[in-house]
Amino acid sequence: MLTAAIAGFERAANDEGLIHTFYLLTQVTQAARDEDRFNERLAELGVTGSAWEFSPSQGDGTAIANTIYDLVGNFTYAIDDHLAMTRTRSDLSEIAQRAAAQSLTVLGQEYANTLFGTGPDAVQDALRRLSTQSGFARLTQDFFGRVASGFLIYHLSKELSNHVGPGRRFADVSEHNAFLSAMEAHCRTASSVLKEFSGTWYSKHNFQDGITPRKSAGFVRHALEKVGDALTHLGGADAS
């Protein structure tokens, strides 16, 4: 059962929503490195959430994100807009969107201290910290760990409930929930295989020709393959 779900990573690698979400993560972190055009760069990416005005002649504009919470909301809005425009919304795209929001919230909050009242400079600084080789490696590892666990839970949830009860795979709901928690832990551990690879990839391509949607698609495919292999090696596929 779990083996088949892990095998589904190969098909998941072609999901437009997942690819675009990862691509957008690479772009918002890079935008934070632009000291003078951070807001404008976010606006160009569609990470505005609502109306935002920028005057090139005056070189100013209202801050797009005053808190990490604002930034995450705007990021989510940008993905919604892309999926609506391309008509590519899927269950996996929503899993990826949620995973990215959670990763940006958790790691961004760590760097910006709190979700509320931090100010736009703190938001930019938090993203800038995630734009380093080690910072992006952390972001990628966290993101794909959440994507993997979300994907597996989604595909297993319909079937797992049929295996709860006396004489079945799970004696009761607590055992069922313990299995899900263990699977999430497996996914977090498995995604650690991306740490060195993702940071190096991010730095290399930013330094060379920049990161494109096509390069992002290639990374997503390779990342899911590595995480799937790691899950199988960790024994996560033994449950069936």
TORPA-4810 file (N, C-alpha, C, O; in nm, 3 decimals):
<nodes>
NODE_1_0.083_-0.120_0.000_0.000_0.000_0.000_0.088_0.127_0.000_0.072_0.214_-0.085_M
NODE_2_0.180_0.135_0.097_0.270_0.250_0.102_0.371_0.246_-0.012_0.412_0.350_-0.063_L
NODE_3_0.412_0.125_-0.050_0.506_0.111_-0.161_0.449_0.171_-0.288_0.518_0.241_-0.362_T
NODE_4_0.320_0.144_-0.313_0.255_0.196_-0.433_0.244_0.348_-0.427_0.258_0.415_-0.530_A
NODE_5_0.219_0.402_-0.309_0.207_0.546_-0.294_0.341_0.614_-0.321_0.345_0.718_-0.387_A
NODE_6_0.449_0.556_-0.270_0.582_0.612_-0.294_0.615_0.608_-0.443_0.676_0.701_-0.496_I
NODE_7_0.573_0.500_-0.509_0.597_0.489_-0.653_0.528_0.602_-0.729_0.569_0.638_-0.839_A
NODE_8_0.421_0.658_-0.669_0.348_0.767_-0.732_0.425_0.897_-0.739_0.383_0.990_-0.807_G
NODE_9_0.539_0.904_-0.668_0.623_1.024_-0.675_0.666_1.053_-0.818_0.682_1.169_-0.856_F
NODE_10_0.684_0.948_-0.897_0.730_0.968_-1.035_0.628_1.047_-1.115_0.665_1.135_-1.193_E
NODE_11_0.501_1.016_-1.095_0.396_1.090_-1.165_0.382_1.230_-1.107_0.353_1.326_-1.179_R
NODE_12_0.401_1.242_-0.976_0.386_1.370_-0.909_0.488_1.473_-0.958_0.463_1.593_-0.953_A
NODE_13_0.601_1.424_-1.004_0.709_1.514_-1.046_0.671_1.603_-1.164_0.736_1.704_-1.188_A
NODE_14_0.566_1.567_-1.236_0.524_1.646_-1.352_0.412_1.745_-1.320_0.361_1.812_-1.409_N
NODE_15_0.374_1.753_-1.194_0.262_1.840_-1.156_0.303_1.988_-1.167_0.400_2.030_-1.105_D
NODE_16_0.229_2.064_-1.246_0.262_2.205_-1.269_0.257_2.286_-1.140_0.340_2.374_-1.119_E
NODE_17_0.159_2.257_-1.055_0.146_2.332_-0.931_0.265_2.311_-0.839_0.314_2.406_-0.778_G
NODE_18_0.311_2.188_-0.829_0.428_2.157_-0.746_0.552_2.227_-0.802_0.628_2.289_-0.728_L
NODE_19_0.571_2.218_-0.932_0.688_2.279_-0.996_0.686_2.431_-0.977_0.787_2.491_-0.943_I
NODE_20_0.570_2.492_-1.001_0.563_2.638_-0.989_0.583_2.683_-0.844_0.646_2.786_-0.819_H
NODE_21_0.530_2.606_-0.750_0.547_2.642_-0.609_0.694_2.641_-0.571_0.742_2.732_-0.503_T
NODE_22_0.766_2.538_-0.614_0.909_2.533_-0.584_0.982_2.647_-0.654_1.069_2.711_-0.594_F
NODE_23_0.948_2.672_-0.779_1.010_2.780_-0.853_0.989_2.914_-0.781_1.082_2.994_-0.771_Y
NODE_24_0.868_2.936_-0.732_0.838_3.061_-0.663_0.918_3.073_-0.533_0.956_3.183_-0.494_L
NODE_25_0.944_2.961_-0.466_1.028_2.965_-0.347_1.169_3.014_-0.382_1.228_3.091_-0.307_L
NODE_26_1.221_2.968_-0.495_1.355_3.011_-0.537_1.356_3.161_-0.569_1.457_3.228_-0.548_T
NODE_27_1.245_3.211_-0.620_1.241_3.350_-0.663_1.218_3.449_-0.550_1.279_3.556_-0.549_Q
NODE_28_1.132_3.416_-0.455_1.107_3.511_-0.345_1.229_3.521_-0.254_1.256_3.627_-0.198_V
NODE_29_1.301_3.411_-0.239_1.422_3.419_-0.157_1.528_3.503_-0.227_1.598_3.582_-0.163_T
NODE_30_1.541_3.487_-0.358_1.636_3.569_-0.433_1.596_3.715_-0.433_1.682_3.803_-0.430_Q
NODE_31_1.467_3.742_-0.436_1.418_3.881_-0.436_1.465_3.955_-0.312_1.490_4.076_-0.316_A
NODE_32_1.476_3.883_-0.202_1.516_3.947_-0.076_1.660_3.996_-0.080_1.699_4.077_0.004_A
NODE_33_1.738_3.948_-0.174_1.878_3.990_-0.185_1.892_4.125_-0.258_1.998_4.187_-0.257_R
NODE_34_1.783_4.166_-0.320_1.782_4.295_-0.390_1.742_4.403_-0.289_1.623_4.423_-0.262_D
NODE_35_1.837_4.470_-0.236_1.815_4.564_-0.126_1.716_4.674_-0.161_1.632_4.711_-0.078_E
NODE_36_1.724_4.726_-0.284_1.645_4.843_-0.322_1.514_4.810_-0.393_1.425_4.895_-0.401_D
NODE_37_1.502_4.689_-0.445_1.384_4.656_-0.526_1.306_4.535_-0.472_1.239_4.467_-0.549_R
NODE_38_1.315_4.509_-0.345_1.251_4.391_-0.288_1.100_4.390_-0.316_1.047_4.291_-0.368_F
NODE_39_1.031_4.498_-0.282_0.887_4.504_-0.305_0.853_4.493_-0.453_0.758_4.424_-0.491_N
NODE_40_0.931_4.562_-0.536_0.904_4.558_-0.679_0.926_4.417_-0.734_0.850_4.371_-0.820_E
NODE_41_1.029_4.349_-0.685_1.055_4.211_-0.730_0.939_4.119_-0.690_0.898_4.034_-0.769_R
NODE_42_0.888_4.136_-0.569_0.774_4.055_-0.526_0.652_4.084_-0.613_0.578_3.993_-0.649_L
NODE_43_0.632_4.211_-0.646_0.519_4.248_-0.730_0.531_4.185_-0.869_0.432_4.139_-0.925_A
NODE_44_0.650_4.181_-0.922_0.673_4.119_-1.053_0.642_3.969_-1.050_0.602_3.911_-1.151_E
NODE_45_0.659_3.908_-0.933_0.630_3.766_-0.917_0.483_3.741_-0.886_0.439_3.626_-0.882_L
NODE_46_0.406_3.847_-0.864_0.265_3.833_-0.830_0.242_3.807_-0.683_0.131_3.775_-0.641_G
NODE_47_0.348_3.823_-0.602_0.337_3.796_-0.459_0.295_3.925_-0.389_0.371_3.984_-0.312_V
NODE_48_0.172_3.967_-0.417_0.121_4.092_-0.362_-0.006_4.074_-0.281_-0.038_4.157_-0.195_T
NODE_49_-0.079_3.968_-0.306_-0.202_3.942_-0.230_-0.316_4.032_-0.273_-0.421_3.982_-0.314_G
NODE_50_-0.297_4.162_-0.265_-0.401_4.257_-0.303_-0.335_4.373_-0.376_-0.217_4.367_-0.410_S
NODE_51_-0.411_4.478_-0.400_-0.360_4.592_-0.476_-0.235_4.650_-0.410_-0.230_4.669_-0.288_A
NODE_52_-0.135_4.677_-0.491_-0.010_4.737_-0.443_0.038_4.833_-0.549_0.043_4.799_-0.667_W
NODE_53_0.073_4.951_-0.507_0.113_5.054_-0.602_0.260_5.088_-0.587_0.312_5.104_-0.476_E
NODE_54_0.326_5.097_-0.700_0.468_5.135_-0.700_0.488_5.244_-0.804_0.439_5.233_-0.916_F
NODE_55_0.558_5.346_-0.766_0.584_5.458_-0.857_0.731_5.458_-0.897_0.816_5.498_-0.818_S
NODE_56_0.763_5.412_-1.020_0.903_5.410_-1.065_0.969_5.547_-1.058_1.088_5.558_-1.028_P
NODE_57_0.891_5.651_-1.085_0.950_5.785_-1.085_0.990_5.829_-0.945_1.088_5.901_-0.927_S
NODE_58_0.911_5.786_-0.846_0.942_5.824_-0.709_1.021_5.716_-0.635_1.083_5.742_-0.532_Q
NODE_59_1.018_5.594_-0.692_1.095_5.487_-0.633_1.045_5.442_-0.497_1.124_5.397_-0.413_G
NODE_60_0.916_5.453_-0.475_0.863_5.406_-0.347_0.735_5.328_-0.368_0.680_5.324_-0.479_D
NODE_61_0.688_5.268_-0.264_0.565_5.191_-0.271_0.530_5.140_-0.134_0.617_5.131_-0.046_G
NODE_62_0.404_5.105_-0.114_0.361_5.050_0.013_0.422_4.912_0.031_0.426_4.833_-0.064_T
NODE_63_0.468_4.881_0.150_0.528_4.750_0.175_0.429_4.639_0.145_0.314_4.644_0.189_A
NODE_64_0.473_4.538_0.071_0.387_4.426_0.037_0.363_4.337_0.158_0.253_4.287_0.178_I
NODE_65_0.466_4.318_0.239_0.454_4.229_0.354_0.515_4.293_0.477_0.636_4.315_0.484_A
NODE_66_0.429_4.323_0.575_0.476_4.379_0.701_0.510_4.270_0.802_0.580_4.295_0.900_N
NODE_67_0.459_4.150_0.778_0.486_4.037_0.866_0.510_3.912_0.781_0.479_3.910_0.662_T
NODE_68_0.566_3.811_0.843_0.581_3.683_0.774_0.444_3.629_0.734_0.428_3.567_0.629_I
NODE_69_0.347_3.654_0.819_0.210_3.610_0.789_0.160_3.674_0.659_0.099_3.607_0.576_Y
NODE_70_0.188_3.804_0.641_0.149_3.872_0.517_0.219_3.807_0.397_0.156_3.779_0.294_D
NODE_71_0.348_3.784_0.412_0.426_3.727_0.302_0.371_3.591_0.262_0.358_3.563_0.143_L
NODE_72_0.340_3.508_0.359_0.287_3.374_0.330_0.151_3.384_0.262_0.122_3.309_0.169_V
NODE_73_0.068_3.476_0.308_-0.063_3.494_0.245_-0.049_3.539_0.101_-0.121_3.491_0.014_G
NODE_74_0.043_3.632_0.075_0.066_3.681_-0.060_0.124_3.573_-0.151_0.090_3.563_-0.269_N
NODE_75_0.212_3.492_-0.094_0.272_3.380_-0.167_0.163_3.282_-0.210_0.161_3.236_-0.324_F
NODE_76_0.074_3.251_-0.117_-0.037_3.159_-0.147_-0.128_3.216_-0.255_-0.174_3.144_-0.344_T
NODE_77_-0.152_3.346_-0.247_-0.234_3.414_-0.348_-0.171_3.401_-0.486_-0.240_3.376_-0.585_Y
NODE_78_-0.039_3.417_-0.493_0.031_3.410_-0.622_0.017_3.271_-0.684_0.001_3.258_-0.805_A
NODE_79_0.024_3.168_-0.601_0.007_3.032_-0.653_-0.135_3.011_-0.701_-0.156_2.954_-0.808_I
NODE_80_-0.233_3.057_-0.623_-0.373_3.046_-0.665_-0.394_3.111_-0.801_-0.461_3.056_-0.888_D
NODE_81_-0.335_3.229_-0.817_-0.350_3.304_-0.942_-0.289_3.227_-1.059_-0.348_3.220_-1.167_D
NODE_82_-0.171_3.168_-1.038_-0.105_3.092_-1.143_-0.186_2.968_-1.180_-0.203_2.937_-1.298_H
NODE_83_-0.236_2.897_-1.080_-0.313_2.775_-1.107_-0.443_2.806_-1.179_-0.488_2.729_-1.264_L
NODE_84_-0.505_2.919_-1.144_-0.628_2.958_-1.212_-0.600_2.997_-1.357_-0.675_2.961_-1.447_A
NODE_85_-0.491_3.069_-1.378_-0.456_3.114_-1.513_-0.418_2.998_-1.603_-0.455_2.996_-1.721_M
NODE_86_-0.346_2.900_-1.549_-0.301_2.786_-1.629_-0.398_2.668_-1.624_-0.380_2.568_-1.694_T
NODE_87_-0.499_2.680_-1.539_-0.598_2.572_-1.522_-0.531_2.439_-1.489_-0.562_2.336_-1.547_R
NODE_88_-0.439_2.444_-1.395_-0.363_2.324_-1.360_-0.378_2.286_-1.213_-0.297_2.211_-1.159_T
NODE_89_-0.482_2.337_-1.147_-0.501_2.303_-1.006_-0.525_2.153_-0.991_-0.603_2.094_-1.066_R
NODE_90_-0.459_2.094_-0.895_-0.474_1.951_-0.866_-0.463_1.930_-0.716_-0.431_2.022_-0.641_S
NODE_91_-0.491_1.808_-0.673_-0.477_1.777_-0.530_-0.332_1.797_-0.487_-0.306_1.847_-0.377_D
NODE_92_-0.238_1.757_-0.572_-0.097_1.771_-0.538_-0.055_1.917_-0.533_0.025_1.956_-0.448_L
NODE_93_-0.109_1.999_-0.622_-0.073_2.141_-0.620_-0.117_2.205_-0.489_-0.048_2.293_-0.437_S
NODE_94_-0.230_2.163_-0.435_-0.277_2.217_-0.308_-0.189_2.167_-0.193_-0.165_2.240_-0.097_E
NODE_95_-0.143_2.043_-0.203_-0.050_1.989_-0.103_0.079_2.069_-0.104_0.131_2.105_0.001_I
NODE_96_0.130_2.097_-0.224_0.254_2.174_-0.238_0.236_2.317_-0.188_0.324_2.371_-0.121_A
NODE_97_0.124_2.377_-0.221_0.096_2.513_-0.177_0.093_2.521_-0.025_0.150_2.612_0.035_Q
NODE_98_0.026_2.425_0.037_0.017_2.422_0.183_0.155_2.396_0.246_0.189_2.457_0.347_R
NODE_99_0.232_2.307_0.185_0.366_2.275_0.237_0.456_2.397_0.232_0.528_2.425_0.328_A
NODE_100_0.452_2.472_0.122_0.535_2.591_0.109_0.495_2.697_0.211_0.580_2.761_0.272_A
NODE_101_0.364_2.713_0.231_0.317_2.811_0.329_0.365_2.774_0.469_0.408_2.861_0.546_A
NODE_102_0.359_2.646_0.502_0.403_2.601_0.634_0.554_2.619_0.650_0.601_2.663_0.755_Q
NODE_103_0.629_2.585_0.547_0.775_2.598_0.554_0.817_2.744_0.569_0.903_2.775_0.651_S
NODE_104_0.758_2.833_0.489_0.791_2.975_0.499_0.752_3.032_0.634_0.822_3.116_0.690_L
NODE_105_0.639_2.986_0.687_0.594_3.034_0.817_0.689_2.991_0.928_0.733_3.072_1.008_T
NODE_106_0.720_2.862_0.931_0.805_2.808_1.038_0.946_2.865_1.033_0.996_2.914_1.134_V
NODE_107_1.009_2.860_0.917_1.147_2.908_0.905_1.154_3.060_0.905_1.247_3.118_0.962_L
NODE_108_1.057_3.124_0.841_1.054_3.270_0.841_1.031_3.325_0.980_1.092_3.425_1.020_G
NODE_109_0.943_3.261_1.055_0.915_3.304_1.191_1.041_3.290_1.278_1.068_3.373_1.364_Q
NODE_110_1.115_3.186_1.253_1.238_3.164_1.329_1.336_3.278_1.309_1.401_3.322_1.404_E
NODE_111_1.346_3.327_1.187_1.440_3.434_1.157_1.385_3.573_1.189_1.460_3.664_1.223_Y
NODE_112_1.252_3.588_1.177_1.191_3.720_1.200_1.135_3.733_1.341_1.077_3.835_1.376_A
NODE_113_1.153_3.630_1.421_1.114_3.628_1.562_0.966_3.602_1.587_0.931_3.508_1.659_N
NODE_114_0.877_3.682_1.528_0.735_3.662_1.550_0.660_3.680_1.419_0.713_3.734_1.322_T
NODE_115_0.535_3.632_1.418_0.453_3.647_1.298_0.399_3.789_1.284_0.377_3.836_1.172_L
NODE_116_0.378_3.856_1.394_0.311_3.985_1.389_0.401_4.098_1.440_0.477_4.081_1.535_F
NODE_117_0.390_4.213_1.374_0.460_4.331_1.421_0.609_4.334_1.393_0.681_4.411_1.456_G
NODE_118_0.656_4.254_1.301_0.800_4.251_1.276_0.844_4.363_1.182_0.956_4.412_1.195_T
NODE_119_0.759_4.403_1.090_0.795_4.507_0.996_0.855_4.451_0.869_0.909_4.340_0.870_G
NODE_120_0.846_4.525_0.759_0.893_4.478_0.627_1.043_4.447_0.624_1.085_4.356_0.552_P
NODE_121_1.123_4.521_0.700_1.267_4.495_0.699_1.298_4.358_0.758_1.386_4.287_0.709_D
NODE_122_1.224_4.320_0.862_1.245_4.189_0.925_1.202_4.078_0.831_1.264_3.972_0.827_A
NODE_123_1.095_4.102_0.755_1.048_4.002_0.658_1.153_3.982_0.550_1.186_3.869_0.514_V
NODE_124_1.206_4.092_0.499_1.310_4.082_0.395_1.434_4.012_0.450_1.495_3.930_0.382_Q
NODE_125_1.471_4.045_0.572_1.589_3.983_0.632_1.568_3.833_0.649_1.660_3.754_0.628_D
NODE_126_1.447_3.793_0.689_1.418_3.650_0.707_1.432_3.576_0.575_1.491_3.468_0.571_A
NODE_127_1.378_3.634_0.468_1.390_3.571_0.336_1.534_3.572_0.286_1.579_3.478_0.221_L
NODE_128_1.606_3.680_0.317_1.746_3.686_0.277_1.826_3.573_0.341_1.914_3.515_0.276_R
NODE_129_1.797_3.542_0.465_1.866_3.432_0.534_1.834_3.298_0.468_1.915_3.205_0.471_R
NODE_130_1.715_3.289_0.410_1.677_3.166_0.340_1.732_3.163_0.198_1.716_3.063_0.127_L
NODE_131_1.797_3.271_0.155_1.853_3.275_0.020_2.000_3.235_0.017_2.060_3.229_-0.090_S
NODE_132_2.059_3.206_0.133_2.195_3.155_0.135_2.195_3.007_0.098_2.089_2.945_0.094_T
NODE_133_2.309_2.953_0.072_2.316_2.811_0.036_2.261_2.723_0.148_2.184_2.631_0.122_Q
NODE_134_2.300_2.750_0.271_2.252_2.670_0.384_2.107_2.700_0.416_2.032_2.610_0.453_S
NODE_135_2.066_2.828_0.401_1.928_2.864_0.429_1.832_2.801_0.332_1.727_2.750_0.372_G
NODE_136_1.866_2.803_0.204_1.776_2.742_0.106_1.775_2.591_0.120_1.673_2.527_0.093_F
NODE_137_1.886_2.533_0.161_1.890_2.389_0.184_1.791_2.350_0.293_1.721_2.250_0.282_A
NODE_138_1.784_2.431_0.399_1.687_2.406_0.507_1.545_2.418_0.456_1.459_2.335_0.486_R
NODE_139_1.520_2.524_0.376_1.387_2.547_0.322_1.344_2.432_0.232_1.231_2.384_0.242_L
NODE_140_1.433_2.388_0.145_1.403_2.279_0.053_1.375_2.149_0.128_1.279_2.077_0.097_T
NODE_141_1.459_2.119_0.224_1.442_1.997_0.302_1.307_1.997_0.373_1.236_1.896_0.371_Q
NODE_142_1.272_2.108_0.434_1.145_2.118_0.507_1.028_2.108_0.410_0.930_2.038_0.437_D
NODE_143_1.038_2.178_0.297_0.930_2.179_0.200_0.902_2.039_0.144_0.788_1.994_0.143_F
NODE_144_1.007_1.970_0.098_0.985_1.839_0.037_0.947_1.734_0.141_0.878_1.637_0.108_F
NODE_145_0.990_1.751_0.265_0.943_1.661_0.370_0.793_1.673_0.388_0.724_1.573_0.405_G
NODE_146_0.743_1.797_0.386_0.599_1.820_0.400_0.522_1.774_0.276_0.412_1.719_0.287_R
NODE_147_0.579_1.797_0.158_0.514_1.751_0.035_0.502_1.599_0.035_0.396_1.545_0.004_V
NODE_148_0.611_1.531_0.071_0.610_1.385_0.071_0.508_1.330_0.170_0.432_1.239_0.135_A
NODE_149_0.506_1.382_0.292_0.411_1.332_0.390_0.268_1.365_0.350_0.178_1.283_0.368_S
NODE_150_0.246_1.486_0.296_0.112_1.522_0.252_0.063_1.435_0.139_-0.053_1.394_0.136_G
NODE_151_0.154_1.406_0.044_0.119_1.321_-0.070_0.084_1.180_-0.026_-0.016_1.123_-0.070_F
NODE_152_0.167_1.123_0.063_0.143_0.987_0.108_0.017_0.975_0.193_-0.061_0.882_0.176_L
NODE_153_-0.003_1.071_0.283_-0.123_1.067_0.367_-0.248_1.081_0.281_-0.348_1.014_0.307_I
NODE_154_-0.243_1.168_0.181_-0.358_1.186_0.092_-0.394_1.055_0.022_-0.512_1.018_0.016_Y
NODE_155_-0.293_0.985_-0.029_-0.320_0.863_-0.104_-0.353_0.744_-0.015_-0.419_0.649_-0.059_H
NODE_156_-0.308_0.749_0.109_-0.335_0.637_0.198_-0.461_0.655_0.283_-0.518_0.557_0.331_L
NODE_157_-0.503_0.779_0.301_-0.612_0.807_0.394_-0.742_0.734_0.360_-0.814_0.690_0.449_S
NODE_158_-0.771_0.721_0.231_-0.896_0.654_0.192_-0.893_0.505_0.225_-0.997_0.445_0.253_K
NODE_159_-0.774_0.448_0.222_-0.762_0.304_0.245_-0.734_0.270_0.391_-0.779_0.167_0.440_E
NODE_160_-0.660_0.354_0.459_-0.618_0.323_0.596_-0.736_0.304_0.691_-0.730_0.220_0.780_L
NODE_161_-0.842_0.382_0.672_-0.957_0.370_0.762_-1.020_0.231_0.756_-1.087_0.190_0.851_S
NODE_162_-0.999_0.159_0.647_-1.053_0.023_0.634_-0.970_-0.080_0.708_-1.006_-0.198_0.715_N
NODE_163_-0.858_-0.035_0.765_-0.767_-0.127_0.834_-0.759_-0.100_0.983_-0.662_-0.136_1.050_H
NODE_164_-0.864_-0.033_1.035_-0.871_-0.003_1.178_-0.977_-0.088_1.243_-1.092_-0.091_1.198_V
NODE_165_-0.940_-0.158_1.350_-1.035_-0.241_1.422_-0.972_-0.371_1.468_-0.861_-0.403_1.428_G
NODE_166_-1.042_-0.445_1.553_-0.990_-0.572_1.604_-0.952_-0.668_1.492_-1.030_-0.692_1.400_P
NODE_167_-0.831_-0.722_1.500_-0.785_-0.817_1.400_-0.736_-0.754_1.272_-0.701_-0.825_1.178_G
NODE_168_-0.731_-0.621_1.267_-0.685_-0.554_1.147_-0.547_-0.493_1.168_-0.487_-0.508_1.275_R
NODE_169_-0.497_-0.424_1.066_-0.361_-0.368_1.072_-0.343_-0.278_1.193_-0.239_-0.282_1.259_R
NODE_170_-0.445_-0.196_1.223_-0.442_-0.108_1.338_-0.555_-0.146_1.434_-0.672_-0.147_1.395_F
NODE_171_-0.520_-0.177_1.556_-0.620_-0.221_1.654_-0.722_-0.112_1.685_-0.839_-0.140_1.709_A
NODE_172_-0.676_0.013_1.684_-0.766_0.124_1.714_-0.714_0.251_1.647_-0.612_0.250_1.578_D
NODE_173_-0.787_0.361_1.670_-0.754_0.487_1.607_-0.617_0.539_1.652_-0.544_0.601_1.574_V
NODE_174_-0.581_0.513_1.778_-0.452_0.561_1.828_-0.337_0.496_1.752_-0.237_0.563_1.724_S
NODE_175_-0.349_0.368_1.717_-0.245_0.302_1.639_-0.240_0.359_1.497_-0.133_0.375_1.439_E
NODE_176_-0.358_0.387_1.444_-0.366_0.447_1.311_-0.295_0.583_1.310_-0.217_0.612_1.220_H
NODE_177_-0.323_0.666_1.413_-0.261_0.797_1.421_-0.111_0.787_1.445_-0.034_0.869_1.396_N
NODE_178_-0.070_0.686_1.522_0.073_0.665_1.548_0.145_0.631_1.418_0.259_0.672_1.398_A
NODE_179_0.079_0.555_1.332_0.137_0.521_1.203_0.157_0.645_1.118_0.261_0.662_1.054_F
NODE_180_0.056_0.734_1.117_0.068_0.857_1.039_0.180_0.945_1.093_0.255_1.006_1.016_L
NODE_181_0.192_0.952_1.225_0.300_1.032_1.285_0.436_0.975_1.249_0.531_1.049_1.221_S
NODE_182_0.446_0.841_1.250_0.572_0.777_1.215_0.606_0.802_1.069_0.723_0.819_1.034_A
NODE_183_0.505_0.805_0.984_0.528_0.829_0.843_0.575_0.972_0.819_0.662_0.996_0.735_M
NODE_184_0.519_1.066_0.892_0.563_1.205_0.881_0.709_1.217_0.923_0.787_1.290_0.861_E
NODE_185_0.746_1.146_1.029_0.885_1.148_1.076_0.977_1.087_0.972_1.088_1.136_0.948_A
NODE_186_0.931_0.978_0.909_1.008_0.914_0.802_1.033_1.013_0.688_1.143_1.019_0.634_H
NODE_187_0.929_1.089_0.653_0.941_1.184_0.543_1.039_1.297_0.577_1.118_1.339_0.492_C
NODE_188_1.034_1.344_0.701_1.128_1.449_0.742_1.272_1.396_0.736_1.363_1.467_0.693_R
NODE_189_1.290_1.272_0.781_1.424_1.213_0.778_1.468_1.190_0.634_1.582_1.219_0.599_T
NODE_190_1.378_1.139_0.552_1.411_1.109_0.412_1.449_1.236_0.336_1.538_1.233_0.252_A
NODE_191_1.383_1.347_0.365_1.411_1.471_0.293_1.547_1.529_0.327_1.594_1.620_0.258_S
NODE_192_1.612_1.477_0.431_1.745_1.527_0.467_1.848_1.494_0.359_1.955_1.555_0.355_S
NODE_193_1.815_1.397_0.270_1.908_1.364_0.161_1.923_1.481_0.063_2.015_1.482_-0.019_V
NODE_194_1.831_1.578_0.073_1.834_1.691_-0.020_1.921_1.806_0.030_1.950_1.899_-0.045_L
NODE_195_1.963_1.799_0.157_2.026_1.914_0.219_2.146_1.967_0.142_2.147_2.083_0.101_K
NODE_196_2.246_1.885_0.122_2.366_1.932_0.053_2.340_1.957_-0.095_2.384_2.058_-0.150_E
NODE_197_2.268_1.865_-0.157_2.239_1.874_-0.300_2.162_2.002_-0.334_2.196_2.071_-0.430_F
NODE_198_2.057_2.033_-0.256_1.972_2.147_-0.289_2.043_2.280_-0.271_2.027_2.370_-0.353_S
NODE_199_2.124_2.292_-0.165_2.197_2.416_-0.144_2.297_2.443_-0.254_2.311_2.556_-0.300_G
NODE_200_2.367_2.338_-0.295_2.465_2.352_-0.403_2.397_2.387_-0.535_2.443_2.473_-0.609_T
NODE_201_2.287_2.320_-0.563_2.211_2.345_-0.686_2.162_2.490_-0.691_2.175_2.557_-0.794_W
NODE_202_2.108_2.537_-0.582_2.053_2.672_-0.574_2.162_2.777_-0.599_2.143_2.870_-0.678_Y
NODE_203_2.274_2.762_-0.532_2.383_2.858_-0.548_2.442_2.854_-0.688_2.470_2.958_-0.747_S
NODE_204_2.460_2.734_-0.741_2.520_2.718_-0.873_2.436_2.784_-0.981_2.489_2.860_-1.062_K
NODE_205_2.306_2.756_-0.982_2.223_2.807_-1.090_2.193_2.955_-1.075_2.174_3.025_-1.175_H
NODE_206_2.188_3.004_-0.953_2.172_3.149_-0.936_2.295_3.223_-0.985_2.285_3.331_-1.042_N
NODE_207_2.411_3.164_-0.963_2.538_3.227_-1.003_2.555_3.222_-1.154_2.611_3.315_-1.213_F
NODE_208_2.509_3.114_-1.217_2.526_3.099_-1.361_2.420_3.177_-1.439_2.434_3.298_-1.460_Q
NODE_209_2.315_3.110_-1.480_2.216_3.175_-1.565_2.084_3.204_-1.494_1.989_3.249_-1.559_D
NODE_210_2.077_3.181_-1.365_1.952_3.201_-1.293_1.866_3.076_-1.295_1.886_2.986_-1.377_G
NODE_211_1.770_3.072_-1.206_1.681_2.956_-1.195_1.556_2.982_-1.277_1.490_3.085_-1.261_I
NODE_212_1.523_2.889_-1.364_1.406_2.900_-1.451_1.303_2.794_-1.413_1.335_2.700_-1.340_T
NODE_213_1.179_2.807_-1.462_1.080_2.703_-1.438_1.127_2.566_-1.489_1.100_2.463_-1.427_P
NODE_214_1.197_2.566_-1.602_1.246_2.438_-1.656_1.349_2.374_-1.563_1.346_2.253_-1.540_R
NODE_215_1.440_2.454_-1.512_1.540_2.401_-1.418_1.471_2.354_-1.290_1.511_2.255_-1.230_K
NODE_216_1.368_2.427_-1.249_1.294_2.389_-1.129_1.226_2.255_-1.148_1.222_2.172_-1.057_S
NODE_217_1.172_2.233_-1.267_1.106_2.106_-1.297_1.205_1.990_-1.286_1.172_1.885_-1.232_A
NODE_218_1.326_2.012_-1.336_1.429_1.909_-1.328_1.467_1.881_-1.183_1.487_1.766_-1.145_G
NODE_219_1.475_1.987_-1.104_1.510_1.969_-0.963_1.400_1.891_-0.891_1.430_1.799_-0.815_F
NODE_220_1.275_1.928_-0.913_1.163_1.861_-0.847_1.163_1.713_-0.878_1.143_1.630_-0.789_V
NODE_221_1.186_1.679_-1.004_1.188_1.538_-1.044_1.298_1.462_-0.969_1.275_1.353_-0.918_R
NODE_222_1.416_1.521_-0.964_1.528_1.455_-0.898_1.507_1.449_-0.747_1.541_1.350_-0.684_H
NODE_223_1.451_1.555_-0.690_1.428_1.559_-0.546_1.330_1.452_-0.502_1.353_1.383_-0.402_A
NODE_224_1.220_1.437_-0.575_1.121_1.335_-0.539_1.179_1.195_-0.554_1.147_1.105_-0.476_L
NODE_225_1.262_1.176_-0.654_1.327_1.046_-0.672_1.416_1.013_-0.552_1.415_0.901_-0.501_E
NODE_226_1.493_1.113_-0.509_1.584_1.092_-0.396_1.506_1.067_-0.266_1.543_0.981_-0.187_K
NODE_227_1.400_1.143_-0.245_1.320_1.125_-0.124_1.250_0.989_-0.126_1.242_0.922_-0.023_V
NODE_228_1.198_0.950_-0.242_1.133_0.819_-0.253_1.229_0.706_-0.225_1.195_0.610_-0.155_G
NODE_229_1.350_0.715_-0.279_1.452_0.613_-0.254_1.488_0.608_-0.106_1.507_0.501_-0.049_D
NODE_230_1.498_0.727_-0.044_1.534_0.733_0.098_1.424_0.673_0.184_1.453_0.605_0.283_A
NODE_231_1.299_0.698_0.149_1.187_0.641_0.225_1.188_0.489_0.218_1.167_0.422_0.319_L
NODE_232_1.212_0.437_0.100_1.218_0.292_0.083_1.335_0.233_0.163_1.322_0.129_0.227_T
NODE_233_1.449_0.302_0.158_1.568_0.255_0.232_1.545_0.259_0.381_1.595_0.173_0.454_H
NODE_234_1.470_0.358_0.428_1.443_0.370_0.572_1.344_0.266_0.621_1.324_0.251_0.742_L
NODE_235_1.282_0.196_0.528_1.187_0.092_0.567_1.044_0.141_0.572_0.955_0.070_0.617_G
NODE_236_1.022_0.266_0.524_0.886_0.318_0.527_0.792_0.243_0.439_0.671_0.248_0.459_G
NODE_237_0.844_0.171_0.339_0.757_0.098_0.247_0.722_-0.040_0.298_0.653_-0.115_0.228_A
NODE_238_0.766_-0.076_0.418_0.736_-0.209_0.470_0.591_-0.220_0.512_0.534_-0.329_0.512_D
NODE_239_0.530_-0.104_0.549_0.390_-0.109_0.591_0.303_-0.129_0.469_0.317_-0.059_0.369_A
NODE_240_0.213_-0.225_0.478_0.127_-0.250_0.364_-0.009_-0.298_0.411_-0.097_-0.325_0.329_S
</nodes>
